[in-house]
Amino acid sequence: MELSTDTLTKIDEVVARYPEKQSATLMVIHLIQDEKGCISDGAVEWIAERLEVEPVNIYEVVTFYPMIRREPWGKTHVRVCRTLPCALRGSYKTCRTLEEKLGVKEGHVSEDGDFSIEFMECLADCGKGPVVIVDEKTYEDVQGEAAEKFAELLKNHTLDKDRNFTSYEDGLAKPRKKTVASSKKGTGKK
């Protein structure tokens, strides 16, 4: 298995932090998955050899954690929350809409490799569901007709250009407008 120099350096640094190499298993798995997109059988063998353990010890970790993938995701990975607050607001219908519009079943990758959909437990934004995460950006209240429009924008790769859908993360990055009250703070004026 080929890894970049950067990933190999990070692996060496992580392994050196632990008194026993095997303790670095999860960290090494994450570093390889970040570069390769999944943990293949070859990756399991490589990790086992690097950490001086049996491959079964690595398989135990890989098969236990749901965030570790054995197959790569699509170029765009979509996660839909299915926990009760989002389900009550329509996340099951949102997931079906995304499946239909993007041409991929939940848990799979589209034939062209462009999309994958994962129906997951809590995405930690219960107040504004249904919550959908696209790659690493969180979108709130994706339901009904908005879900159909959302899917179309995803399919056309124009979601980030549409003003009707701003991710939670992009919303945080926008500068706040200065209000009259905040501009007078500290000036001594009343």
N, C-alpha and C positions, 0 to 999 in steps of 0.2 A: 504494500500500500504506500502510495506517495503522499507526503504531506508537505506543506509549505515550510520554509525555514522559520517563519514567524510562529506557526503552530508548534513546530518541534521545540523551539526556544521556550514557548509558554509551558509546554508539557514538562520540559526539564526543570523549569522554575517551580512548577506546582509539585512535582514529585519530590523535589529537594526539601519542601516545607514539612513533609511528614516523616515521623520516625520510622514508619514502615511503608514501603512503596504501595502496598495494596490499599492503604487508606486514601490514596489519591484517585481511586477508581472512578468515582462519579465525576470529579473535575476533569479527568482526562477524557472521559466519554463526552462530556459537554464540549470540550475544545475540538474534538474530532467531528462531532455532529455539526458544530458551527461551520466548519470548513467543508465537510463532505455532504451535509444535508441529511445524513442518516448514519446508523451504525450497522454496517454490513458484516457478513461472516468474516471477511478479511480483516475488518477493523477489530472485531472481537479477538481474533488470533494475534493481531499486532499489539493490542493493549495487554493481553495476557503475557505475551513475551516481554514487553517493556516493563511490566510490573512484577514479573517473575511469579506468576500464579497460573493456575490451570484455566483454560478457556471457559469451563463451566462456571467459574467464579465470576467471570465477566458477564456471561449469559444470565446469571441470576439477577444481576443489577439491571441489565438491559431490558429484561422481560418484566421486571417488577414496576418500574416507573413509567407512567403513561406519557411523559414528555419526551421519552427517548424513542426515536423512530427507527424501525427496521427498514422502511422504504422511504425514499425522499418524498417530500410534499411537492405540490405543483409550484410553478413560478410565483403564483399568488396564492397564499394560503388563507382561507376564510374560516374563522371559528365563530360559532353561534352558541350563545348561552342557553342551556335548557333547564336551569335551576328554577324552582317554583316562581319567584317574582317575575322572571322573564317569560316563563311558560304562561303565566296568567295574562301577560300582555301580548301573547301571540308569537313567541319564538319558534314554536313548532311549524306554524304556517310560514314564518320568515325563512326557516331552513328549507322547507319544501319549495318556496319561491326561488331561492338561490340555486337549489339543485336544478330546477327546471330551466331557469334562464341561463345558467352557466354550463349546463349540459354535463353535470357530474353528480354522482350519488355521494351522499355523506359517507365519510370514511374512505373515499377513493380519490384518485387523480384523474382528471379529464384525459381523453385519448391524446389530445395535443400537448398534454403536460402543462397547460397554462394555469389550471385551477385545481385546488383540492379543498374539500369542505370537511370540517370536524365539528360535531355537535357535542359540546362539552359541558361539564359542570361549571359552577360559578366562575364568572369572569370579573367578579368584584366590583360591580357597578349596579347594584340591585335597584336603585332608585329611578333609573331611567331606561329600563329595558323596553323591548328586547335589545340586548347588547350584541354587537358583531365586531370582532376584531379582524382586520385585514392586515396580514403580515404582523406588524407591531403597532398598528394604530387602532384606537378604540372608537367606535361609532355607537351612539345611543339612539334609542327610540326608532329602530329600524323595523317598521311594521306596515302592513297593508300596502297601499299604492306606493308609499315611500320605499318599501322593500323592493318592489318591481323596478322603480327608477334607480335605486341603489345597484341592483344587479345589472341593469343596462349600462350604467356608468362603469362598473367594474369590468364588464365584458369589453367595453370600448376603451378601457384604460384611461378614462377621463374623470374618475372619482375625485382625485385630488384637485381638479380644476373647477368643480361644481361648488358654488357658494351655499347650496342647500344642505350639504353634508360636510361638516368640519369635524375632524377627529378631535377627541378630547385632548390629545397631546398637542395638536396644532393650535387649539383654542388657548391652551396655557402659554404657548410661545408668543402669541400676539401681545404687543404692548398695550397696557391699559390706558384708556383715555383719561386725561387729567380732568377732574371735576372742579367746579368752582370752590367747593368746600375744601378739597385737598390742596388746592393751590394757595389758599389763605392760611393753611396750617403753619404754625411756627412764625408767622409774620407779625404777630401781635395785633393784627387788625381784627375787628369784630363786626 
